[in-house]
């Protein structure tokens, strides 16, 4: 039996202003900017599902789901 999680990270581009707060808060360095400066899960296997990026996003643009 494996204990593997699945990360579903979404960023609502209409709300995100690419402030970078989420990058600074991620304890595992999961997030990286895309071509527009908005966050994307560049290293999803490192995510511990702490959801700091989601909770601290000032624009409510980030959604993190994990199984």
PDB file of N, CA, C, O and CB in Angstrom:
ATOM      1  N   UNK A   1       0.835  -1.180   0.000  1.00  0.00           N
ATOM      2  CA  UNK A   1       0.000   0.000   0.000  1.00  0.00           C
ATOM      3  C   UNK A   1       0.886   1.252   0.000  1.00  0.00           C
ATOM      4  O   UNK A   1       1.836   1.338   0.778  1.00  0.00           O
ATOM      5  CB  UNK A   1      -0.954  -0.006   1.219  1.00  0.00           C
ATOM      6  N   UNK A   2       0.583   2.199  -0.852  1.00  0.00           N
ATOM      7  CA  UNK A   2       1.373   3.423  -0.923  1.00  0.00           C
ATOM      8  C   UNK A   2       0.605   4.564  -0.275  1.00  0.00           C
ATOM      9  O   UNK A   2      -0.626   4.569  -0.239  1.00  0.00           O
ATOM     10  CB  UNK A   2       1.727   3.768  -2.386  1.00  0.00           C
ATOM     11  N   UNK A   3       1.347   5.513   0.225  1.00  0.00           N
ATOM     12  CA  UNK A   3       0.767   6.686   0.844  1.00  0.00           C
ATOM     13  C   UNK A   3       1.141   7.888  -0.026  1.00  0.00           C
ATOM     14  O   UNK A   3       1.931   8.733   0.395  1.00  0.00           O
ATOM     15  CB  UNK A   3       1.264   6.860   2.327  1.00  0.00           C
ATOM     16  N   UNK A   4       0.595   7.967  -1.198  1.00  0.00           N
ATOM     17  CA  UNK A   4       0.940   9.015  -2.161  1.00  0.00           C
ATOM     18  C   UNK A   4      -0.202  10.026  -2.236  1.00  0.00           C
ATOM     19  O   UNK A   4      -1.375   9.661  -2.309  1.00  0.00           O
ATOM     20  CB  UNK A   4       1.232   8.407  -3.568  1.00  0.00           C
ATOM     21  N   UNK A   5       0.168  11.288  -2.216  1.00  0.00           N
ATOM     22  CA  UNK A   5      -0.837  12.346  -2.323  1.00  0.00           C
ATOM     23  C   UNK A   5      -0.885  12.871  -3.751  1.00  0.00           C
ATOM     24  O   UNK A   5       0.078  12.756  -4.509  1.00  0.00           O
ATOM     25  CB  UNK A   5      -0.534  13.495  -1.334  1.00  0.00           C
ATOM     26  N   UNK A   6      -2.003  13.437  -4.090  1.00  0.00           N
ATOM     27  CA  UNK A   6      -2.173  14.060  -5.388  1.00  0.00           C
ATOM     28  C   UNK A   6      -2.484  15.527  -5.152  1.00  0.00           C
ATOM     29  O   UNK A   6      -3.399  15.866  -4.403  1.00  0.00           O
ATOM     30  CB  UNK A   6      -3.298  13.363  -6.219  1.00  0.00           C
ATOM     31  N   UNK A   7      -1.716  16.395  -5.797  1.00  0.00           N
ATOM     32  CA  UNK A   7      -1.902  17.826  -5.636  1.00  0.00           C
ATOM     33  C   UNK A   7      -2.661  18.385  -6.830  1.00  0.00           C
ATOM     34  O   UNK A   7      -2.347  18.086  -7.982  1.00  0.00           O
ATOM     35  CB  UNK A   7      -0.550  18.538  -5.470  1.00  0.00           C
ATOM     36  N   UNK A   8      -3.652  19.192  -6.536  1.00  0.00           N
ATOM     37  CA  UNK A   8      -4.348  19.947  -7.574  1.00  0.00           C
ATOM     38  C   UNK A   8      -4.240  21.422  -7.187  1.00  0.00           C
ATOM     39  O   UNK A   8      -4.930  21.892  -6.282  1.00  0.00           O
ATOM     40  CB  UNK A   8      -5.865  19.487  -7.726  1.00  0.00           C
ATOM     41  N   UNK A   9      -3.368  22.140  -7.885  1.00  0.00           N
ATOM     42  CA  UNK A   9      -3.106  23.546  -7.609  1.00  0.00           C
ATOM     43  C   UNK A   9      -3.690  24.377  -8.741  1.00  0.00           C
ATOM     44  O   UNK A   9      -3.387  24.141  -9.910  1.00  0.00           O
ATOM     45  CB  UNK A   9      -1.580  23.817  -7.446  1.00  0.00           C
ATOM     46  N   UNK A  10      -4.522  25.345  -8.396  1.00  0.00           N
ATOM     47  CA  UNK A  10      -5.075  26.228  -9.422  1.00  0.00           C
ATOM     48  C   UNK A  10      -4.917  27.674  -8.977  1.00  0.00           C
ATOM     49  O   UNK A  10      -5.004  27.997  -7.793  1.00  0.00           O
ATOM     50  CB  UNK A  10      -6.568  25.898  -9.698  1.00  0.00           C
ATOM     51  N   UNK A  11      -4.685  28.521  -9.949  1.00  0.00           N
ATOM     52  CA  UNK A  11      -4.574  29.957  -9.715  1.00  0.00           C
ATOM     53  C   UNK A  11      -5.527  30.650 -10.675  1.00  0.00           C
ATOM     54  O   UNK A  11      -5.410  30.500 -11.891  1.00  0.00           O
ATOM     55  CB  UNK A  11      -3.098  30.466  -9.907  1.00  0.00           C
ATOM     56  N   UNK A  12      -6.458  31.399 -10.133  1.00  0.00           N
ATOM     57  CA  UNK A  12      -7.413  32.133 -10.944  1.00  0.00           C
ATOM     58  C   UNK A  12      -6.726  33.383 -11.492  1.00  0.00           C
ATOM     59  O   UNK A  12      -6.487  34.339 -10.755  1.00  0.00           O
ATOM     60  CB  UNK A  12      -8.684  32.505 -10.119  1.00  0.00           C
ATOM     61  N   UNK A  13      -6.413  33.372 -12.773  1.00  0.00           N
ATOM     62  CA  UNK A  13      -5.669  34.464 -13.402  1.00  0.00           C
ATOM     63  C   UNK A  13      -6.428  35.786 -13.348  1.00  0.00           C
ATOM     64  O   UNK A  13      -5.809  36.850 -13.356  1.00  0.00           O
ATOM     65  CB  UNK A  13      -5.356  34.116 -14.844  1.00  0.00           C
ATOM     66  N   UNK A  14      -7.739  35.736 -13.294  1.00  0.00           N
ATOM     67  CA  UNK A  14      -8.534  36.961 -13.225  1.00  0.00           C
ATOM     68  C   UNK A  14      -8.361  37.666 -11.879  1.00  0.00           C
ATOM     69  O   UNK A  14      -8.533  38.882 -11.798  1.00  0.00           O
ATOM     70  CB  UNK A  14     -10.012  36.647 -13.465  1.00  0.00           C
ATOM     71  N   UNK A  15      -8.028  36.930 -10.834  1.00  0.00           N
ATOM     72  CA  UNK A  15      -7.860  37.505  -9.503  1.00  0.00           C
ATOM     73  C   UNK A  15      -6.394  37.783  -9.163  1.00  0.00           C
ATOM     74  O   UNK A  15      -6.098  38.744  -8.452  1.00  0.00           O
ATOM     75  CB  UNK A  15      -8.455  36.576  -8.466  1.00  0.00           C
ATOM     76  N   UNK A  16      -5.486  36.963  -9.657  1.00  0.00           N
ATOM     77  CA  UNK A  16      -4.069  37.035  -9.284  1.00  0.00           C
ATOM     78  C   UNK A  16      -3.405  38.285  -9.851  1.00  0.00           C
ATOM     79  O   UNK A  16      -3.543  38.593 -11.035  1.00  0.00           O
ATOM     80  CB  UNK A  16      -3.327  35.788  -9.770  1.00  0.00           C
ATOM     81  N   UNK A  17      -2.681  39.003  -8.986  1.00  0.00           N
ATOM     82  CA  UNK A  17      -1.941  40.177  -9.443  1.00  0.00           C
ATOM     83  C   UNK A  17      -0.433  39.902  -9.469  1.00  0.00           C
ATOM     84  O   UNK A  17       0.364  40.831  -9.599  1.00  0.00           O
ATOM     85  CB  UNK A  17      -2.245  41.383  -8.538  1.00  0.00           C
ATOM     86  N   UNK A  18      -0.044  38.633  -9.346  1.00  0.00           N
ATOM     87  CA  UNK A  18       1.359  38.196  -9.411  1.00  0.00           C
ATOM     88  C   UNK A  18       2.223  38.907  -8.371  1.00  0.00           C
ATOM     89  O   UNK A  18       3.309  39.395  -8.685  1.00  0.00           O
ATOM     90  CB  UNK A  18       1.926  38.446 -10.813  1.00  0.00           C
ATOM     91  N   UNK A  19       1.736  38.963  -7.135  1.00  0.00           N
ATOM     92  CA  UNK A  19       2.457  39.668  -6.072  1.00  0.00           C
ATOM     93  C   UNK A  19       3.650  38.877  -5.536  1.00  0.00           C
ATOM     94  O   UNK A  19       4.596  39.470  -5.019  1.00  0.00           O
ATOM     95  CB  UNK A  19       1.512  39.983  -4.936  1.00  0.00           C
ATOM     96  N   UNK A  20       3.617  37.542  -5.652  1.00  0.00           N
ATOM     97  CA  UNK A  20       4.734  36.714  -5.204  1.00  0.00           C
ATOM     98  C   UNK A  20       4.689  36.300  -3.747  1.00  0.00           C
ATOM     99  O   UNK A  20       5.607  35.624  -3.282  1.00  0.00           O
ATOM    100  CB  UNK A  20       5.987  37.427  -5.447  1.00  0.00           C
ATOM    101  N   UNK A  21       3.668  36.675  -3.019  1.00  0.00           N
ATOM    102  CA  UNK A  21       3.568  36.296  -1.608  1.00  0.00           C
ATOM    103  C   UNK A  21       3.587  34.775  -1.462  1.00  0.00           C
ATOM    104  O   UNK A  21       4.226  34.242  -0.554  1.00  0.00           O
ATOM    105  CB  UNK A  21       2.282  36.880  -0.978  1.00  0.00           C
ATOM    106  N   UNK A  22       2.901  34.095  -2.337  1.00  0.00           N
ATOM    107  CA  UNK A  22       2.815  32.639  -2.248  1.00  0.00           C
ATOM    108  C   UNK A  22       4.184  31.972  -2.404  1.00  0.00           C
ATOM    109  O   UNK A  22       4.453  30.961  -1.756  1.00  0.00           O
ATOM    110  CB  UNK A  22       1.858  32.110  -3.309  1.00  0.00           C
ATOM    111  N   UNK A  23       5.053  32.526  -3.258  1.00  0.00           N
ATOM    112  CA  UNK A  23       6.392  31.954  -3.425  1.00  0.00           C
ATOM    113  C   UNK A  23       7.186  32.047  -2.136  1.00  0.00           C
ATOM    114  O   UNK A  23       7.869  31.103  -1.740  1.00  0.00           O
ATOM    115  CB  UNK A  23       7.145  32.663  -4.553  1.00  0.00           C
ATOM    116  N   UNK A  24       7.085  33.199  -1.487  1.00  0.00           N
ATOM    117  CA  UNK A  24       7.834  33.415  -0.258  1.00  0.00           C
ATOM    118  C   UNK A  24       7.353  32.581   0.905  1.00  0.00           C
ATOM    119  O   UNK A  24       8.136  32.255   1.797  1.00  0.00           O
ATOM    120  CB  UNK A  24       7.776  34.841   0.113  1.00  0.00           C
ATOM    121  N   UNK A  25       6.089  32.232   0.915  1.00  0.00           N
ATOM    122  CA  UNK A  25       5.529  31.473   2.025  1.00  0.00           C
ATOM    123  C   UNK A  25       5.683  29.964   1.888  1.00  0.00           C
ATOM    124  O   UNK A  25       5.648  29.253   2.892  1.00  0.00           O
ATOM    125  CB  UNK A  25       4.090  31.803   2.170  1.00  0.00           C
ATOM    126  N   UNK A  26       5.848  29.469   0.695  1.00  0.00           N
ATOM    127  CA  UNK A  26       5.903  28.019   0.485  1.00  0.00           C
ATOM    128  C   UNK A  26       7.149  27.431   1.147  1.00  0.00           C
ATOM    129  O   UNK A  26       8.267  27.750   0.743  1.00  0.00           O
ATOM    130  CB  UNK A  26       5.893  27.687  -1.027  1.00  0.00           C
ATOM    131  N   UNK A  27       6.973  26.574   2.161  1.00  0.00           N
ATOM    132  CA  UNK A  27       8.128  26.038   2.889  1.00  0.00           C
ATOM    133  C   UNK A  27       8.935  25.017   2.086  1.00  0.00           C
ATOM    134  O   UNK A  27      10.062  24.693   2.461  1.00  0.00           O
ATOM    135  CB  UNK A  27       7.663  25.403   4.170  1.00  0.00           C
ATOM    136  N   UNK A  28       8.384  24.517   1.005  1.00  0.00           N
ATOM    137  CA  UNK A  28       9.060  23.479   0.226  1.00  0.00           C
ATOM    138  C   UNK A  28       9.475  23.937  -1.170  1.00  0.00           C
ATOM    139  O   UNK A  28      10.016  23.142  -1.938  1.00  0.00           O
ATOM    140  CB  UNK A  28       8.170  22.281   0.108  1.00  0.00           C
ATOM    141  N   UNK A  29       9.233  25.188  -1.508  1.00  0.00           N
ATOM    142  CA  UNK A  29       9.627  25.697  -2.816  1.00  0.00           C
ATOM    143  C   UNK A  29       8.876  25.058  -3.966  1.00  0.00           C
ATOM    144  O   UNK A  29       9.445  24.821  -5.031  1.00  0.00           O
ATOM    145  CB  UNK A  29      11.086  25.496  -3.013  1.00  0.00           C
ATOM    146  N   UNK A  30       7.621  24.783  -3.757  1.00  0.00           N
ATOM    147  CA  UNK A  30       6.788  24.123  -4.766  1.00  0.00           C
ATOM    148  C   UNK A  30       6.418  25.070  -5.898  1.00  0.00           C
ATOM    149  O   UNK A  30       6.335  24.652  -7.053  1.00  0.00           O
ATOM    150  CB  UNK A  30       5.521  23.569  -4.124  1.00  0.00           C
ATOM    151  N   UNK A  31       6.197  26.333  -5.580  1.00  0.00           N
ATOM    152  CA  UNK A  31       5.671  27.280  -6.556  1.00  0.00           C
ATOM    153  C   UNK A  31       6.772  28.015  -7.320  1.00  0.00           C
ATOM    154  O   UNK A  31       7.847  28.301  -6.791  1.00  0.00           O
ATOM    155  CB  UNK A  31       4.779  28.281  -5.865  1.00  0.00           C
ATOM    156  N   UNK A  32       6.464  28.303  -8.568  1.00  0.00           N
ATOM    157  CA  UNK A  32       7.353  29.091  -9.428  1.00  0.00           C
ATOM    158  C   UNK A  32       6.484  29.931 -10.339  1.00  0.00           C
ATOM    159  O   UNK A  32       5.351  29.551 -10.632  1.00  0.00           O
ATOM    160  CB  UNK A  32       8.325  28.178 -10.256  1.00  0.00           C
ATOM    161  N   UNK A  33       6.992  31.065 -10.794  1.00  0.00           N
ATOM    162  CA  UNK A  33       6.186  31.918 -11.669  1.00  0.00           C
ATOM    163  C   UNK A  33       6.077  31.344 -13.078  1.00  0.00           C
ATOM    164  O   UNK A  33       7.013  30.730 -13.591  1.00  0.00           O
ATOM    165  CB  UNK A  33       6.781  33.319 -11.729  1.00  0.00           C
ATOM    166  N   UNK A  34       4.922  31.554 -13.689  1.00  0.00           N
ATOM    167  CA  UNK A  34       4.769  31.184 -15.092  1.00  0.00           C
ATOM    168  C   UNK A  34       5.223  32.371 -15.947  1.00  0.00           C
ATOM    169  O   UNK A  34       5.828  33.306 -15.423  1.00  0.00           O
ATOM    170  CB  UNK A  34       3.282  30.778 -15.420  1.00  0.00           C
ATOM    171  N   UNK A  35       4.947  32.347 -17.216  1.00  0.00           N
ATOM    172  CA  UNK A  35       5.385  33.413 -18.124  1.00  0.00           C
ATOM    173  C   UNK A  35       4.809  34.780 -17.759  1.00  0.00           C
ATOM    174  O   UNK A  35       5.409  35.809 -18.069  1.00  0.00           O
ATOM    175  CB  UNK A  35       4.996  33.069 -19.543  1.00  0.00           C
ATOM    176  N   UNK A  36       3.639  34.793 -17.097  1.00  0.00           N
ATOM    177  CA  UNK A  36       2.993  36.048 -16.701  1.00  0.00           C
ATOM    178  C   UNK A  36       3.293  36.437 -15.257  1.00  0.00           C
ATOM    179  O   UNK A  36       2.783  37.447 -14.771  1.00  0.00           O
ATOM    180  CB  UNK A  36       1.497  35.937 -16.891  1.00  0.00           C
ATOM    181  N   UNK A  37       4.119  35.643 -14.564  1.00  0.00           N
ATOM    182  CA  UNK A  37       4.459  35.919 -13.177  1.00  0.00           C
ATOM    183  C   UNK A  37       3.501  35.336 -12.170  1.00  0.00           C
ATOM    184  O   UNK A  37       3.654  35.550 -10.967  1.00  0.00           O
ATOM    185  CB  UNK A  37       4.538  37.367 -12.973  1.00  0.00           C
ATOM    186  N   UNK A  38       2.520  34.607 -12.640  1.00  0.00           N
ATOM    187  CA  UNK A  38       1.553  33.981 -11.738  1.00  0.00           C
ATOM    188  C   UNK A  38       2.077  32.622 -11.274  1.00  0.00           C
ATOM    189  O   UNK A  38       2.845  31.982 -11.993  1.00  0.00           O
ATOM    190  CB  UNK A  38       0.176  33.823 -12.433  1.00  0.00           C
ATOM    191  N   UNK A  39       1.673  32.175 -10.084  1.00  0.00           N
ATOM    192  CA  UNK A  39       2.220  30.931  -9.542  1.00  0.00           C
ATOM    193  C   UNK A  39       1.736  29.689 -10.283  1.00  0.00           C
ATOM    194  O   UNK A  39       0.599  29.608 -10.747  1.00  0.00           O
ATOM    195  CB  UNK A  39       1.863  30.813  -8.087  1.00  0.00           C
ATOM    196  N   UNK A  40       2.642  28.738 -10.370  1.00  0.00           N
ATOM    197  CA  UNK A  40       2.333  27.421 -10.893  1.00  0.00           C
ATOM    198  C   UNK A  40       3.078  26.406 -10.029  1.00  0.00           C
ATOM    199  O   UNK A  40       4.116  26.728  -9.450  1.00  0.00           O
ATOM    200  CB  UNK A  40       2.727  27.293 -12.413  1.00  0.00           C
ATOM    201  N   UNK A  41       2.563  25.205  -9.940  1.00  0.00           N
ATOM    202  CA  UNK A  41       3.194  24.166  -9.127  1.00  0.00           C
ATOM    203  C   UNK A  41       4.329  23.535  -9.938  1.00  0.00           C
ATOM    204  O   UNK A  41       4.106  22.593 -10.699  1.00  0.00           O
ATOM    205  CB  UNK A  41       2.148  23.081  -8.681  1.00  0.00           C
ATOM    206  N   UNK A  42       5.536  24.058  -9.772  1.00  0.00           N
ATOM    207  CA  UNK A  42       6.694  23.583 -10.521  1.00  0.00           C
ATOM    208  C   UNK A  42       7.257  22.292  -9.942  1.00  0.00           C
ATOM    209  O   UNK A  42       7.882  21.510 -10.658  1.00  0.00           O
ATOM    210  CB  UNK A  42       7.770  24.647 -10.545  1.00  0.00           C
ATOM    211  N   UNK A  43       7.042  22.066  -8.658  1.00  0.00           N
ATOM    212  CA  UNK A  43       7.570  20.878  -7.982  1.00  0.00           C
ATOM    213  C   UNK A  43       6.463  20.266  -7.115  1.00  0.00           C
ATOM    214  O   UNK A  43       6.575  20.273  -5.889  1.00  0.00           O
ATOM    215  CB  UNK A  43       8.826  21.237  -7.112  1.00  0.00           C
ATOM    216  N   UNK A  44       5.405  19.741  -7.727  1.00  0.00           N
ATOM    217  CA  UNK A  44       4.241  19.280  -6.956  1.00  0.00           C
ATOM    218  C   UNK A  44       4.519  18.121  -6.002  1.00  0.00           C
ATOM    219  O   UNK A  44       3.822  17.978  -4.998  1.00  0.00           O
ATOM    220  CB  UNK A  44       3.164  18.874  -7.895  1.00  0.00           C
ATOM    221  N   UNK A  45       5.514  17.296  -6.289  1.00  0.00           N
ATOM    222  CA  UNK A  45       5.809  16.172  -5.400  1.00  0.00           C
ATOM    223  C   UNK A  45       6.336  16.618  -4.042  1.00  0.00           C
ATOM    224  O   UNK A  45       6.264  15.860  -3.075  1.00  0.00           O
ATOM    225  CB  UNK A  45       6.814  15.253  -6.051  1.00  0.00           C
ATOM    226  N   UNK A  46       6.863  17.830  -3.954  1.00  0.00           N
ATOM    227  CA  UNK A  46       7.396  18.344  -2.697  1.00  0.00           C
ATOM    228  C   UNK A  46       6.317  18.961  -1.805  1.00  0.00           C
ATOM    229  O   UNK A  46       6.570  19.240  -0.633  1.00  0.00           O
ATOM    230  CB  UNK A  46       8.468  19.369  -2.981  1.00  0.00           C
ATOM    231  N   UNK A  47       5.131  19.174  -2.345  1.00  0.00           N
ATOM    232  CA  UNK A  47       4.066  19.829  -1.596  1.00  0.00           C
ATOM    233  C   UNK A  47       3.630  18.990  -0.402  1.00  0.00           C
ATOM    234  O   UNK A  47       3.404  17.786  -0.520  1.00  0.00           O
ATOM    235  CB  UNK A  47       2.876  20.103  -2.503  1.00  0.00           C
ATOM    236  N   UNK A  48       3.515  19.650   0.757  1.00  0.00           N
ATOM    237  CA  UNK A  48       3.057  18.986   1.982  1.00  0.00           C
ATOM    238  C   UNK A  48       1.620  19.368   2.325  1.00  0.00           C
ATOM    239  O   UNK A  48       1.124  19.055   3.407  1.00  0.00           O
ATOM    240  CB  UNK A  48       3.978  19.337   3.150  1.00  0.00           C
ATOM    241  N   UNK A  49       0.958  20.050   1.385  1.00  0.00           N
ATOM    242  CA  UNK A  49      -0.443  20.450   1.526  1.00  0.00           C
ATOM    243  C   UNK A  49      -0.703  21.300   2.760  1.00  0.00           C
ATOM    244  O   UNK A  49      -1.738  21.160   3.412  1.00  0.00           O
ATOM    245  CB  UNK A  49      -1.316  19.232   1.572  1.00  0.00           C
ATOM    246  N   UNK A  50       0.242  22.186   3.079  1.00  0.00           N
ATOM    247  CA  UNK A  50       0.050  23.089   4.213  1.00  0.00           C
ATOM    248  C   UNK A  50      -0.953  24.195   3.882  1.00  0.00           C
ATOM    249  O   UNK A  50      -1.573  24.763   4.781  1.00  0.00           O
ATOM    250  CB  UNK A  50       1.388  23.704   4.632  1.00  0.00           C
ATOM    251  N   UNK A  51      -1.110  24.497   2.601  1.00  0.00           N
ATOM    252  CA  UNK A  51      -2.061  25.460   2.080  1.00  0.00           C
ATOM    253  C   UNK A  51      -1.777  26.906   2.511  1.00  0.00           C
ATOM    254  O   UNK A  51      -2.675  27.748   2.474  1.00  0.00           O
ATOM    255  CB  UNK A  51      -3.437  25.072   2.512  1.00  0.00           C
ATOM    256  N   UNK A  52      -0.537  27.197   2.920  1.00  0.00           N
ATOM    257  CA  UNK A  52      -0.187  28.571   3.268  1.00  0.00           C
ATOM    258  C   UNK A  52      -0.391  29.510   2.095  1.00  0.00           C
ATOM    259  O   UNK A  52      -0.840  30.642   2.272  1.00  0.00           O
ATOM    260  CB  UNK A  52       1.252  28.645   3.745  1.00  0.00           C
ATOM    261  N   UNK A  53      -0.066  29.050   0.910  1.00  0.00           N
ATOM    262  CA  UNK A  53      -0.247  29.889  -0.282  1.00  0.00           C
ATOM    263  C   UNK A  53      -1.714  30.261  -0.468  1.00  0.00           C
ATOM    264  O   UNK A  53      -2.032  31.397  -0.818  1.00  0.00           O
ATOM    265  CB  UNK A  53       0.277  29.166  -1.538  1.00  0.00           C
ATOM    266  N   UNK A  54      -2.587  29.318  -0.237  1.00  0.00           N
ATOM    267  CA  UNK A  54      -4.030  29.563  -0.384  1.00  0.00           C
ATOM    268  C   UNK A  54      -4.552  30.480   0.714  1.00  0.00           C
ATOM    269  O   UNK A  54      -5.305  31.416   0.442  1.00  0.00           O
ATOM    270  CB  UNK A  54      -4.801  28.238  -0.364  1.00  0.00           C
ATOM    271  N   UNK A  55      -4.154  30.212   1.954  1.00  0.00           N
ATOM    272  CA  UNK A  55      -4.666  30.978   3.090  1.00  0.00           C
ATOM    273  C   UNK A  55      -4.183  32.422   3.096  1.00  0.00           C
ATOM    274  O   UNK A  55      -4.901  33.308   3.560  1.00  0.00           O
ATOM    275  CB  UNK A  55      -4.265  30.311   4.379  1.00  0.00           C
ATOM    276  N   UNK A  56      -2.987  32.672   2.591  1.00  0.00           N
ATOM    277  CA  UNK A  56      -2.403  34.011   2.661  1.00  0.00           C
ATOM    278  C   UNK A  56      -2.504  34.814   1.372  1.00  0.00           C
ATOM    279  O   UNK A  56      -2.042  35.954   1.323  1.00  0.00           O
ATOM    280  CB  UNK A  56      -0.978  33.901   3.045  1.00  0.00           C
ATOM    281  N   UNK A  57      -3.091  34.251   0.342  1.00  0.00           N
ATOM    282  CA  UNK A  57      -3.248  34.985  -0.913  1.00  0.00           C
ATOM    283  C   UNK A  57      -4.197  36.159  -0.682  1.00  0.00           C
ATOM    284  O   UNK A  57      -5.356  35.949  -0.325  1.00  0.00           O
ATOM    285  CB  UNK A  57      -3.782  34.051  -2.048  1.00  0.00           C
ATOM    286  N   UNK A  58      -3.721  37.401  -0.882  1.00  0.00           N
ATOM    287  CA  UNK A  58      -4.580  38.556  -0.614  1.00  0.00           C
ATOM    288  C   UNK A  58      -5.732  38.710  -1.610  1.00  0.00           C
ATOM    289  O   UNK A  58      -6.682  39.450  -1.352  1.00  0.00           O
ATOM    290  CB  UNK A  58      -3.750  39.807  -0.622  1.00  0.00           C
ATOM    291  N   UNK A  59      -5.650  38.022  -2.730  1.00  0.00           N
ATOM    292  CA  UNK A  59      -6.678  38.144  -3.769  1.00  0.00           C
ATOM    293  C   UNK A  59      -7.580  36.924  -3.869  1.00  0.00           C
ATOM    294  O   UNK A  59      -8.452  36.876  -4.736  1.00  0.00           O
ATOM    295  CB  UNK A  59      -6.028  38.386  -5.100  1.00  0.00           C
ATOM    296  N   UNK A  60      -7.385  35.927  -2.991  1.00  0.00           N
ATOM    297  CA  UNK A  60      -8.174  34.696  -3.007  1.00  0.00           C
ATOM    298  C   UNK A  60      -8.110  34.000  -4.363  1.00  0.00           C
ATOM    299  O   UNK A  60      -9.098  33.431  -4.826  1.00  0.00           O
ATOM    300  CB  UNK A  60      -9.622  34.997  -2.648  1.00  0.00           C
ATOM    301  N   UNK A  61      -6.943  34.051  -4.989  1.00  0.00           N
ATOM    302  CA  UNK A  61      -6.765  33.505  -6.331  1.00  0.00           C
ATOM    303  C   UNK A  61      -6.316  32.053  -6.335  1.00  0.00           C
ATOM    304  O   UNK A  61      -6.460  31.364  -7.345  1.00  0.00           O
ATOM    305  CB  UNK A  61      -5.773  34.331  -7.084  1.00  0.00           C
ATOM    306  N   UNK A  62      -5.777  31.580  -5.227  1.00  0.00           N
ATOM    307  CA  UNK A  62      -5.171  30.250  -5.178  1.00  0.00           C
ATOM    308  C   UNK A  62      -6.110  29.242  -4.532  1.00  0.00           C
ATOM    309  O   UNK A  62      -6.785  29.528  -3.542  1.00  0.00           O
ATOM    310  CB  UNK A  62      -3.845  30.293  -4.416  1.00  0.00           C
ATOM    311  N   UNK A  63      -6.129  28.077  -5.116  1.00  0.00           N
ATOM    312  CA  UNK A  63      -6.909  26.944  -4.580  1.00  0.00           C
ATOM    313  C   UNK A  63      -5.995  25.726  -4.580  1.00  0.00           C
ATOM    314  O   UNK A  63      -5.395  25.392  -5.602  1.00  0.00           O
ATOM    315  CB  UNK A  63      -8.228  26.674  -5.433  1.00  0.00           C
ATOM    316  N   UNK A  64      -5.890  25.066  -3.430  1.00  0.00           N
ATOM    317  CA  UNK A  64      -5.067  23.864  -3.283  1.00  0.00           C
ATOM    318  C   UNK A  64      -5.956  22.728  -2.811  1.00  0.00           C
ATOM    319  O   UNK A  64      -6.670  22.851  -1.815  1.00  0.00           O
ATOM    320  CB  UNK A  64      -3.885  24.098  -2.288  1.00  0.00           C
ATOM    321  N   UNK A  65      -5.902  21.629  -3.532  1.00  0.00           N
ATOM    322  CA  UNK A  65      -6.631  20.437  -3.125  1.00  0.00           C
ATOM    323  C   UNK A  65      -5.668  19.271  -3.161  1.00  0.00           C
ATOM    324  O   UNK A  65      -4.798  19.201  -4.028  1.00  0.00           O
ATOM    325  CB  UNK A  65      -7.867  20.176  -4.038  1.00  0.00           C
ATOM    326  N   UNK A  66      -5.821  18.367  -2.230  1.00  0.00           N
ATOM    327  CA  UNK A  66      -4.959  17.200  -2.182  1.00  0.00           C
ATOM    328  C   UNK A  66      -5.713  15.980  -1.693  1.00  0.00           C
ATOM    329  O   UNK A  66      -6.655  16.076  -0.907  1.00  0.00           O
ATOM    330  CB  UNK A  66      -3.764  17.463  -1.294  1.00  0.00           C
ATOM    331  N   UNK A  67      -5.281  14.853  -2.168  1.00  0.00           N
ATOM    332  CA  UNK A  67      -5.881  13.590  -1.768  1.00  0.00           C
ATOM    333  C   UNK A  67      -4.814  12.759  -1.094  1.00  0.00           C
ATOM    334  O   UNK A  67      -5.084  11.638  -0.665  1.00  0.00           O
ATOM    335  CB  UNK A  67      -6.496  12.838  -2.981  1.00  0.00           C
TER     336      UNK A  67
END
